[in-house]
Amino acid sequence: MAFYIVQFLTGLASAASLFLVASGLSIIFGVTRIVNFAHGAFYMIGAYIAFTLTERFSGAFGFWGGVVMAALAVAVIGVIVEMVLLRRIYHAPELFQLLGTFGLTLMVEDLVVLIWGPDDLVGRRAPGFKGAVDFFGQNIPSYDLFLIVLGPVVLGVLWLLFQRTRWGVLVRAATQDRDMVAALGVNQKWLFTSVFAVGVFLAALGGALQIPRDAVHHAMDLRIIVEVFVVVVIGGLGSIVGAFVAAVLVSELNAFGILIFPKISIILVFLVMAAVLIVRPWGLFGKPEAAARKTPGLTVNPWRPLTSNERLLALAALVAAAMLPLVAGNYALTVGSEIAIFVIFAVSLHFLMSVGGLASFGHAAYFGLGAYGVAFLAKMAGLPMIVCLLLGPLLGCMGAAVFGFFAVQLSGVYFAMLTLAFAQIVWSIAFQWVSVTGGDNGILGVWPASWAASPAHFYWLALGVAALVTIALRVAVFSPFGYSLRATRDSVLRSEAVGINAKRIQWTAFVIAGTTAGIGGALFAYLKGSVFPDNLGISLSVDALVMVLLGGVETVSGGVIGAIVYKALNIWLVSQTDLSKLVLGGFIVLIVVVFPKGIVGMLEILAQRRRKTSPPGSTLLVKPIESAE
């Protein structure tokens, strides 16, 4: 019994740090509606700066002063980021905010390596809390007891701040109705800046307080951000009390899951998250939101038939790409095959987002399921490659059919978070079901047949499939189904009023997109010769979002161009510099700020201006942006 009590207390100690970070994200999203993917980066910077300060200054004052100074320093950095970057995209749809903050995360990951090096840093023990307390033969670190007390104290301070101060009243009002707060004459810019500073301070403080417990490393941002998203969604967006309760729940599930359910310990928190979203989408302590800003593609008609010249240009580009084996070596052909596969992946998500208005944060689940489907058929059943390519993507189709049924019942950020939960469940199963999936060792030896073994032949196969998939999706868009899907995207109520079953149409689109992603995953398994749980991971889902948004979600060919530019740039940067994430992240941030409509969207605007199709002073080019705002 004493052991289980100690385990429970250890979970509470972990919950304190998790609550600090999650409360900061909850506050920021509740007021600014920023989906701040960089919140984990501020947590990591807080830990690094705190390590430097606590190592430089000695004694209790030096340690605790260093922790507080680190959190304040990161809060200042957060204010600069908010004023320079986020103010420019407050009125943009949430996905553009996610893209911008993801680019910032990439930059921070390389910056901390550049400044502090790639090795893990082990901080010193907290002065005054170096020992342990004996509890019926079990030792409880005194620092854990300090964190257990700190969590409720911080909760109480935040509650007083939001309930008993004028600033807190304004923050709560902005959480409920930002437009009304603005109508009353409140300066939203400085309100948002102050809220962002408080949220970043809490994240950095959570990172700084982890020094005596964990090593500081450059991957801790991605590790914490997934758990933080889970906590915020379970507790309720914008709810501090909800963040505290959810942090305790998640931490205790992590603490006891490994003891009671060792084979599904990682899955537990995501199962709880999915269950909460299905039953109560706004979280345990959250409140239903007003209608969110529409995602890109909801207020414009991004898909249109290609003109004759555009068809000839697309055909010429395809022919030129098919001639690559005549002039390129094996490495270039392998890179070309990977780009073609990610074009399939990107256009599947682009179809779902642009035509269906459904933004998935877990699209890699179906890509990875397609890869595992091929691996199972090739290694366990011994089927030939062509049969595996035809049947393997069906695993992605089945996953999309099951998960999509629940996901389409929600909308907006709740839809996105539920897709993330499902994707993490699939990743956790692949990671822990070692006897079937091989765990983190993966499934090896998935090699293509002799007819596709050469780099040139496999490149032609990948290019041909990518072209066929892209054409098939365009045909689907201009079919009666495609028009019905766009009707549900633009107005669910109006579409249902004319007899369209909106949920069934969206579910069908989800299945089509998942199956298409599975086709890409099936080819990817043969390209790499192996399948790993990372093929289902959140980083790959974010890559897909970046590709679509980078190309331009409101455009016809945004997914294709975004995949080509992102993958080619990523591969080239990795081969040219050790700071590839810094350069790539800066490029993404630049695109978000300067070209918010994406590469293709910006080129289309320039072409329209050059043709001067609209009279001077026309608002034709401005309307899509204004209506999205």
C-alpha positions in Angstrom: 0.0 0.0 0.0 2.8 2.4 0.8 4.3 1.8 -2.6 1.0 2.7 -4.3 0.7 5.9 -2.2 4.3 6.9 -3.2 3.4 6.3 -6.8 0.3 8.4 -6.4 2.4 11.2 -4.9 4.9 11.0 -7.7 2.0 11.4 -10.1 0.9 14.5 -8.2 4.4 16.0 -8.4 4.5 15.5 -12.2 1.0 17.0 -12.4 2.2 20.3 -10.9 4.7 20.9 -13.7 2.3 19.7 -16.3 -0.4 22.0 -14.9 1.8 25.1 -15.1 2.5 24.5 -18.8 -1.1 23.5 -19.6 -2.7 26.4 -17.7 -0.5 28.8 -19.7 -1.6 27.3 -23.0 -5.3 27.2 -21.9 -5.1 30.9 -21.0 -3.6 31.8 -24.3 -6.0 29.9 -26.4 -9.0 31.0 -24.3 -8.3 34.7 -25.1 -6.3 34.8 -28.3 -7.6 31.6 -29.9 -4.0 30.9 -31.0 -3.2 27.2 -31.4 0.2 27.8 -30.0 2.4 24.8 -31.1 5.4 26.8 -29.8 4.3 26.5 -26.2 6.5 23.5 -25.7 9.4 25.5 -27.1 9.0 28.2 -24.4 8.9 25.4 -21.8 12.2 24.1 -23.2 13.8 27.6 -23.3 12.8 28.1 -19.7 14.6 24.9 -18.7 17.8 25.8 -20.6 18.0 29.4 -19.3 17.3 28.2 -15.7 20.0 25.6 -16.0 22.5 28.3 -17.1 21.5 30.7 -14.3 21.4 28.1 -11.5 24.8 26.8 -12.5 26.3 30.4 -12.5 24.8 31.5 -9.2 25.4 29.6 -6.0 23.3 29.0 -2.9 19.5 28.9 -2.4 19.1 32.5 -3.6 21.0 31.8 -6.8 19.0 28.7 -7.6 15.5 30.0 -6.9 16.3 33.4 -8.2 17.6 31.8 -11.3 14.4 29.8 -11.8 12.2 33.0 -11.5 14.6 35.1 -13.6 14.5 32.4 -16.3 10.7 32.4 -16.4 10.6 36.2 -16.6 13.2 36.3 -19.4 11.2 33.8 -21.4 8.1 35.9 -20.8 9.9 38.9 -22.3 10.9 36.7 -25.3 7.2 35.7 -25.6 6.1 39.3 -25.6 8.5 40.0 -28.5 7.2 37.0 -30.4 3.6 38.1 -29.8 4.2 41.6 -31.0 6.4 40.8 -34.0 4.8 37.6 -35.3 1.4 36.7 -33.7 -0.2 40.1 -34.0 0.1 39.7 -37.7 -1.9 36.5 -37.8 -4.5 37.0 -35.0 -7.3 37.3 -37.6 -6.0 34.4 -39.7 -7.6 31.0 -39.4 -6.3 28.7 -36.6 -4.3 26.5 -39.0 -2.2 29.4 -40.2 -1.4 30.2 -36.5 -0.4 26.6 -36.0 1.8 26.7 -39.1 3.5 29.9 -37.9 4.1 28.6 -34.3 5.4 25.3 -35.8 8.0 27.2 -37.8 9.0 29.0 -34.6 9.3 25.6 -32.8 11.7 24.4 -35.6 13.8 27.5 -35.2 14.0 27.1 -31.4 15.1 23.5 -31.6 18.2 24.4 -33.6 18.9 27.5 -31.6 19.1 25.7 -28.3 21.5 23.1 -29.9 23.6 26.0 -31.3 23.8 27.8 -27.9 23.9 24.9 -25.4 25.0 22.0 -27.5 23.3 18.6 -28.4 24.2 16.8 -25.1 21.7 16.4 -22.2 22.3 18.8 -19.3 21.8 17.6 -15.8 21.0 20.4 -13.3 21.8 20.5 -9.6 19.4 19.6 -6.9 17.2 22.2 -5.4 18.7 23.8 -2.3 16.6 22.9 0.8 15.0 19.9 -1.0 17.9 17.6 -1.6 16.8 14.8 0.7 13.8 12.4 0.9 11.1 11.7 3.4 10.6 8.1 4.6 7.0 6.9 4.2 6.6 3.3 5.6 9.9 2.2 4.1 9.4 4.1 0.8 11.4 7.3 0.1 9.6 10.3 -1.3 11.9 13.1 -2.6 11.3 16.2 -0.7 11.3 18.2 -4.0 8.3 16.1 -5.1 6.5 17.2 -2.0 7.4 20.8 -2.8 5.8 20.5 -6.2 2.7 18.8 -4.8 2.2 21.9 -2.6 3.1 24.3 -5.4 0.4 23.1 -7.8 -2.6 24.1 -5.7 -0.9 27.3 -4.6 -0.4 28.4 -8.3 -4.0 27.4 -8.9 -5.2 29.6 -6.1 -3.1 32.6 -7.2 -4.4 32.3 -10.8 -8.0 32.0 -9.5 -7.6 35.2 -7.5 -5.9 36.9 -10.4 -8.8 36.1 -12.8 -11.7 36.5 -10.3 -10.6 39.5 -8.2 -8.7 41.8 -10.5 -10.0 44.0 -13.3 -7.5 42.5 -15.7 -8.8 39.0 -14.8 -12.4 40.2 -15.5 -11.3 41.5 -18.9 -9.6 38.2 -19.7 -12.6 36.2 -18.8 -14.8 38.5 -20.8 -12.5 38.1 -23.8 -12.6 34.4 -23.4 -16.4 34.5 -23.8 -16.8 37.2 -26.4 -13.8 39.1 -27.8 -15.9 41.2 -30.1 -18.0 42.6 -27.3 -14.8 43.4 -25.3 -13.5 45.3 -28.2 -16.8 47.2 -28.6 -16.5 48.4 -25.0 -13.3 50.1 -25.9 -10.8 47.7 -24.4 -7.4 47.7 -26.1 -7.2 44.1 -27.4 -3.6 44.3 -28.5 -2.2 45.0 -25.0 -4.7 42.6 -23.4 -3.6 39.8 -25.8 0.1 40.7 -25.1 -0.3 40.5 -21.4 -2.2 37.2 -21.6 0.5 35.8 -23.8 3.2 36.9 -21.4 1.4 35.3 -18.4 0.9 32.0 -20.4 4.6 31.9 -21.5 5.8 32.7 -18.0 3.9 29.7 -16.6 5.3 27.5 -19.4 8.8 28.6 -18.7 8.4 28.3 -15.0 7.2 24.7 -15.5 10.3 24.0 -17.5 12.6 25.6 -15.0 11.2 23.6 -12.1 11.9 20.4 -14.0 15.7 20.8 -13.7 16.1 18.9 -10.5 13.9 16.1 -11.8 14.9 15.6 -15.4 17.8 16.2 -17.8 17.4 19.2 -20.1 17.5 18.3 -23.8 16.5 19.7 -27.2 13.6 17.3 -27.7 11.7 18.1 -24.5 9.4 20.5 -26.3 7.7 17.9 -28.5 7.5 15.5 -25.6 5.6 18.0 -23.4 3.4 19.6 -26.0 1.4 16.5 -26.8 0.6 15.9 -23.1 -0.3 19.6 -22.7 -2.7 19.4 -25.6 -4.3 16.4 -24.0 -4.7 18.2 -20.7 -6.1 21.3 -22.2 -8.7 19.4 -24.2 -9.8 17.2 -21.4 -10.0 20.0 -18.9 -11.7 22.5 -21.3 -10.2 25.2 -23.4 -9.8 28.4 -21.3 -10.5 26.7 -17.9 -7.7 26.9 -15.3 -9.6 24.5 -12.9 -10.1 22.1 -15.8 -6.4 22.2 -16.6 -5.5 21.4 -13.0 -7.9 18.5 -12.7 -6.9 17.1 -16.1 -3.2 17.5 -15.3 -3.7 15.3 -12.2 -5.8 12.8 -14.1 -3.2 12.5 -16.9 -0.3 12.3 -14.6 -1.9 9.6 -12.4 -2.8 7.6 -15.5 0.9 7.8 -16.6 2.0 6.8 -13.1 -0.3 3.8 -12.6 -0.8 2.8 -16.2 2.7 1.3 -16.4 1.9 -0.8 -13.2 -1.7 -1.9 -13.9 -1.9 -1.8 -17.7 1.7 -2.1 -18.9 0.8 -3.1 -22.4 -1.5 -0.2 -23.0 0.0 2.4 -20.6 0.7 5.0 -23.4 -2.8 4.6 -24.9 -4.7 5.3 -21.7 -4.5 9.1 -21.8 -5.5 9.3 -25.4 -8.4 7.0 -24.9 -9.6 9.3 -22.1 -9.1 12.3 -24.4 -11.1 10.7 -27.2 -13.9 9.6 -24.8 -14.2 13.2 -23.4 -14.2 14.7 -26.9 -16.9 12.3 -28.0 -19.2 12.8 -24.9 -18.4 16.4 -24.0 -16.4 18.1 -26.8 -15.7 21.3 -24.9 -14.0 19.4 -22.0 -14.9 18.6 -18.4 -14.9 22.2 -17.2 -15.1 24.1 -20.5 -18.1 25.8 -22.1 -19.5 25.4 -25.6 -17.9 28.0 -27.9 -19.5 30.4 -30.2 -19.0 29.7 -33.9 -15.3 29.7 -34.6 -13.6 31.5 -37.5 -13.9 29.5 -40.6 -11.0 27.5 -41.9 -9.5 28.3 -45.3 -11.7 27.2 -48.1 -15.0 27.8 -46.4 -15.6 31.2 -47.8 -14.1 30.8 -51.3 -14.3 28.3 -54.1 -10.7 27.1 -54.4 -11.4 24.3 -56.9 -12.2 25.0 -60.5 -11.8 23.1 -63.7 -8.4 23.7 -65.3 -8.3 25.7 -68.5 -6.8 24.2 -71.7 -3.5 26.0 -71.2 -3.3 24.8 -67.6 -4.0 21.2 -68.6 -1.2 21.4 -71.2 1.1 23.0 -68.6 0.3 20.2 -66.0 0.9 17.5 -68.7 4.2 19.1 -69.7 5.3 19.2 -66.1 4.4 15.5 -65.7 6.3 14.5 -68.8 9.3 16.5 -67.7 9.2 14.8 -64.3 8.9 11.4 -66.0 12.2 12.1 -67.9 14.2 12.6 -64.7 15.7 9.0 -64.8 17.3 9.9 -68.1 19.4 12.7 -66.5 19.6 12.0 -62.8 21.4 9.5 -60.6 20.0 7.0 -58.1 20.0 9.4 -55.2 18.0 12.0 -57.0 15.6 9.3 -58.1 15.1 8.1 -54.6 14.5 11.7 -53.5 12.1 12.1 -56.3 10.2 9.0 -55.3 9.9 10.3 -51.7 8.6 13.6 -53.0 6.0 11.9 -55.2 4.8 9.8 -52.2 4.4 12.9 -50.1 2.5 14.5 -52.9 0.0 11.7 -52.5 -0.1 12.3 -48.7 -0.5 16.1 -49.1 -3.2 16.0 -51.7 -5.2 13.6 -49.5 -5.2 16.1 -46.6 -5.7 19.0 -49.0 -8.8 17.4 -50.4 -10.2 17.0 -46.8 -9.3 20.5 -45.7 -10.0 22.6 -48.9 -13.0 20.8 -50.2 -14.4 19.4 -47.0 -13.4 22.2 -44.6 -12.1 19.5 -42.2 -8.6 20.1 -40.7 -7.1 16.8 -39.4 -4.2 17.0 -36.9 -3.7 13.2 -37.1 -3.7 12.4 -40.8 -0.4 10.4 -40.4 -2.4 7.7 -38.8 -3.8 6.5 -42.2 -0.5 7.0 -43.9 1.1 4.8 -41.3 -1.7 2.2 -41.4 -1.2 1.9 -45.1 2.5 1.2 -44.5 1.8 -1.4 -41.8 -0.9 -3.0 -44.0 1.8 -3.6 -46.7 4.3 -4.8 -44.2 1.8 -7.3 -42.7 0.8 -8.7 -46.1 4.4 -8.8 -47.4 6.2 -10.3 -44.3 3.5 -12.4 -42.7 1.4 -13.5 -45.7 4.2 -13.4 -48.2 2.0 -11.8 -50.9 3.5 -10.3 -54.0 4.1 -6.5 -54.2 1.2 -5.7 -56.5 -1.3 -7.5 -54.3 0.2 -5.7 -51.2 -0.1 -2.3 -52.9 -3.8 -3.0 -53.7 -4.8 -4.4 -50.3 -2.4 -2.6 -47.9 -4.1 0.8 -48.1 -7.4 -0.9 -47.0 -6.0 -0.8 -43.4 -5.9 2.9 -43.7 -9.4 2.9 -45.2 -10.7 0.9 -42.2 -9.0 3.2 -39.7 -10.4 6.2 -41.4 -13.9 4.7 -41.5 -13.9 3.9 -37.8 -12.3 7.1 -36.6 -14.0 9.3 -39.1 -17.4 8.2 -37.9 -16.8 9.8 -34.5 -14.6 12.7 -35.7 -17.2 14.2 -38.1 -19.7 14.6 -35.2 -17.5 17.5 -34.1 -16.2 20.6 -35.8 -13.4 23.2 -35.7 -10.6 22.7 -33.1 -12.5 19.8 -31.4 -12.6 17.9 -34.7 -8.8 18.5 -35.1 -8.0 17.4 -31.5 -10.1 14.2 -31.8 -8.2 13.2 -35.0 -5.0 13.9 -33.0 -6.2 11.6 -30.2 -7.0 8.8 -32.6 -3.7 9.1 -34.3 -1.8 8.9 -31.0 -3.9 5.8 -30.0 -2.8 4.1 -33.3 0.9 5.2 -32.7 0.8 3.9 -29.1 -0.5 0.5 -30.3 2.2 0.3 -32.9 4.8 1.3 -30.3 3.7 -1.1 -27.6 2.4 -4.2 -29.5 5.9 -5.5 -30.0 4.9 -9.0 -30.9 3.0 -7.8 -34.0 4.5 -4.5 -35.0 8.0 -4.9 -33.7 7.6 -1.8 -31.5 10.3 0.8 -32.0 12.4 -1.9 -33.8 9.8 -1.7 -36.6 9.2 -4.3 -39.4 12.2 -4.7 -41.7 12.8 -6.2 -45.0 9.8 -4.9 -46.9 11.5 -4.7 -50.3 9.9 -4.1 -53.7 9.7 -6.8 -56.3 12.3 -7.1 -59.0 10.2 -5.2 -61.6 10.2 -2.2 -59.3 13.5 -2.6 -57.5 15.6 -0.2 -59.5 15.4 3.5 -58.5 14.2 4.5 -61.9 11.4 1.9 -62.0 10.2 2.7 -58.5 10.3 6.4 -59.3 8.1 5.9 -62.3 5.7 3.8 -60.2 5.5 6.5 -57.5 5.1 9.3 -60.0 2.4 7.4 -61.9 0.4 6.7 -58.7 0.7 10.3 -57.6 -0.6 11.5 -60.9 -3.5 9.1 -60.9 -4.4 9.9 -57.3 -4.4 13.6 -58.0 -6.5 13.2 -61.1 -9.0 11.0 -59.2 -9.4 13.5 -56.4 -10.1 16.3 -58.9 -12.7 14.1 -60.6 -14.3 13.5 -57.2 -14.4 17.2 -56.5 -16.4 17.9 -59.7 -18.8 15.0 -59.2 -22.2 15.4 -57.5 -20.5 14.1 -54.3 -17.9 16.9 -54.6 -20.5 19.6 -54.9 -22.4 18.2 -51.9 -19.2 18.2 -49.9 -18.5 21.8 -50.7 -22.1 22.6 -49.8 -21.6 21.1 -46.3 -18.3 23.0 -46.0 -19.9 26.3 -46.7 -23.1 25.8 -44.6 -24.2 22.7 -42.9 -27.6 24.0 -42.1 -28.3 25.1 -45.7 -27.0 21.8 -47.1 -29.2 19.8 -44.8 -32.2 22.0 -45.7 -31.9 20.9 -49.4 -31.7 17.2 -48.4 -27.9 16.6 -48.1 -26.9 14.3 -45.3 -23.9 16.4 -44.1 -22.4 13.9 -41.7 -22.5 11.1 -44.2 -20.9 13.2 -46.9 -18.2 14.4 -44.5 -17.6 10.8 -43.3 -17.2 9.6 -46.9 -14.7 12.4 -47.6 -12.8 11.4 -44.5 -12.6 7.8 -45.7 -11.5 8.8 -49.2 -8.8 11.0 -47.7 -7.6 8.3 -45.3 -7.5 5.7 -48.1 -5.5 8.0 -50.3 -3.1 8.6 -47.5 -2.8 4.9 -47.0 -1.8 4.5 -50.7 1.1 6.9 -50.0 2.1 5.0 -46.9 2.0 1.7 -48.8 4.5 3.1 -51.3 6.6 4.6 -48.6 7.0 1.2 -46.9 8.5 -0.2 -50.1 10.7 2.9 -50.6 12.3 2.6 -47.2 12.2 -1.2 -46.9 10.8 -0.9 -43.4 8.0 0.5 -41.3 8.3 2.2 -37.9 5.8 3.8 -35.4 7.2 7.2 -36.5 5.2 6.7 -39.7 2.1 7.3 -37.6 3.6 10.1 -35.4 2.4 13.6 -34.7 5.5 15.1 -36.4 4.4 13.5 -39.7 0.9 14.9 -39.4 2.3 18.3 -38.8 4.5 17.9 -41.9 1.3 17.2 -43.9 -0.4 20.4 -42.6 2.7 22.4 -43.4 2.8 21.1 -47.0 -0.9 22.0 -47.5 -0.7 25.4 -45.9 2.7 26.2 -47.5 1.3 25.5 -51.0 -2.0 27.3 -50.3 -5.1 25.5 -49.0 -7.4 27.8 -51.0 -5.8 26.8 -54.3 -6.2 24.1 -56.9 -2.6 22.7 -56.7 -1.5 23.9 -53.3 -1.0 20.3 -51.9 1.1 19.3 -54.9 3.4 22.4 -54.9 3.6 22.5 -51.1 4.7 18.9 -50.9 7.3 19.4 -53.6 8.8 22.6 -52.1 8.7 21.4 -48.4 10.2 18.0 -49.0 12.8 19.1 -51.5 13.8 22.0 -49.3 13.9 19.8 -46.2 16.0 17.1 -47.8 18.4 19.7 -49.4 18.8 21.6 -46.1 19.6 18.4 -44.1 22.4 17.6 -46.6 23.8 21.2 -46.6 23.7 22.4 -43.0 23.4 21.3 -39.5 20.9 24.1 -38.9 18.3 22.8 -41.3 15.4 23.3 -38.8 16.4 26.9 -38.2 16.4 27.8 -41.9 13.3 25.8 -42.7 11.4 27.2 -39.7 12.4 30.7 -40.7 11.1 30.0 -44.2 7.8 28.8 -42.9 7.4 31.9 -40.6 8.2 34.1 -43.6 5.5 32.4 -45.7 2.9 32.8 -43.0 3.6 36.5 -42.5 4.3 37.6 -46.0 2.4 35.1 -48.1 -0.5 34.0 -45.9 -2.3 32.5 -48.9 0.6 30.1 -49.7 3.0 29.9 -52.5 0.4 29.0 -55.2 -2.1 31.5 -53.8 0.4 34.3 -54.0 1.3 33.4 -57.5 -2.3 33.4 -58.5 -2.9 36.8 -57.0 0.1 38.2 -58.9 -1.1 36.6 -62.1 -4.5 38.1 -61.7 -3.1 41.5 -61.1 -0.9 41.2 -64.1 -3.9 40.3 -66.3 -5.8 43.1 -64.8 -9.0 41.2 -64.9 -10.7 43.3 -62.3 -11.2 47.1 -62.5 -9.2 49.5 -60.3 -10.4 49.5 -56.8 -12.2 46.2 -57.1 -12.4 44.2 -53.9 -12.5 40.8 -55.7 -9.0 39.9 -54.5 -9.7 41.1 -50.9 -12.9 39.4 -50.2 -11.6 35.9 -49.5 -9.3 37.3 -46.8 -11.8 39.7 -45.3 -14.5 37.0 -45.1 -12.0 34.6 -43.5 -11.2 37.3 -40.9 
